[in-house]
Amino acid sequence: MSPSLKRNPRSLYLGRMFSAVPVVRLRFRRMVHTGFSAEFDLRTFDGEGVIFFAGGHLNSSWIVLAMHQGKLELQLKYGAVSRVTSSGPLVNDGQWRKISVEEQGRSLVIKIDREAVMKIAVNGDLFTLKKGMHELNLTVGGVPFREDGLVNQINPRLDGCLKEWRWLTGEDTSIQETIRSNDNMQCFSSEVPGAYYPGVGFALFNISYESKNLSIQMTLRPLSGIGVLFALVHQDKVPLSIALSDYNPSTDEWRDFILVSVGDVVIASSPAALCDGESHKIQVTISGNQTLLEVDGQPGRSDESEYTTDVFSHSSTFIGGLPGEICAILTINSEAMIPSTMAQKNAAMTPILMKITAATS
């Protein structure tokens, strides 16, 4: 197995459930009231999403620790009182950060790497007294109610990783055993900004293309020489696609190629043996009827062909949509989109720290 695909059995991947439901649900019961505390290591490149929820239910007291604009955000609701607080440094840099949340008297204290970044006064208890027992619900990677119940509306899906977690100062061994037996719940040991496409799914984005000029940049490390990197789809037609292929129909050659196509017509191509474990850069620039392809800075071959870019504005954007395994960073005309902007993900596609940027010029 490639070192980049090795998983950490003592980690929890938060982005597994694209439907935004929690990846872990816990319920704590105590005979004696205790204060809430949570500590864990977090690693993410994502700028928005839910880390955990703790409390009763939607209409009782609860807190949500989330990411928003790359920083920690605490949303809380104690009875009729709602509040949102955000502070501290950016933590979506892909580095491991030790995060803790602790009730101290009538305050909630949030720390990053042992340094307090928020201290919030509260008036109430996160535990709910039921039949003589103090109960608290905790969900990780999502909230136990509809996302519109949040105080501050965010996309709850967080592409990130936890390890070394301690909920209410204890280790839940049942969670660890479940994670060890399920690779899909585990994070990859090493990660860089990008998205992993196993070749059996796709990501769909709704992007507005208002110009006939299009610039697409990719940094990728493919594990297979066949697969779609990028495609625009309009009804049952494919007005533009960029793909890895082992055959070039325009030259009748059998070897590894990058092909830029309109429908089934190749308009640009370049020989490219990219499955060497290294990262490679691909740039496609379309201006009017002119198409320029560059692979690692070297220009490819462009074939003259009449085609229209008018349907771009009516097309849907698909990424990683045919067989092939690709880890890629994709930039379309330099305007950033976070992973949460994905309109649809095929259930078979497993994203890893997806970073996709898109727009037109």
Helices and strands as residue ranges (DSSP letters): G 3-5, E 7-8, E 11-13, E 24-30, E 37-44, E 49-55, E 62-68, E 71-78, E 81-87, E 97-104, E 107-112, E 115-121, E 128-130, E 133-140, G 147-149, E 160-167, H 173-180, G 183-185, E 187-188, E 195-197, E 203-205, E 213-220, E 227-234, E 237-248, E 253-262, E 265-271, E 280-287, E 290-295, E 298-299, E 301-302, G 310-314, E 316-319, E 326-332, E 336-337, G 339-341, E 344-345, E 356-357
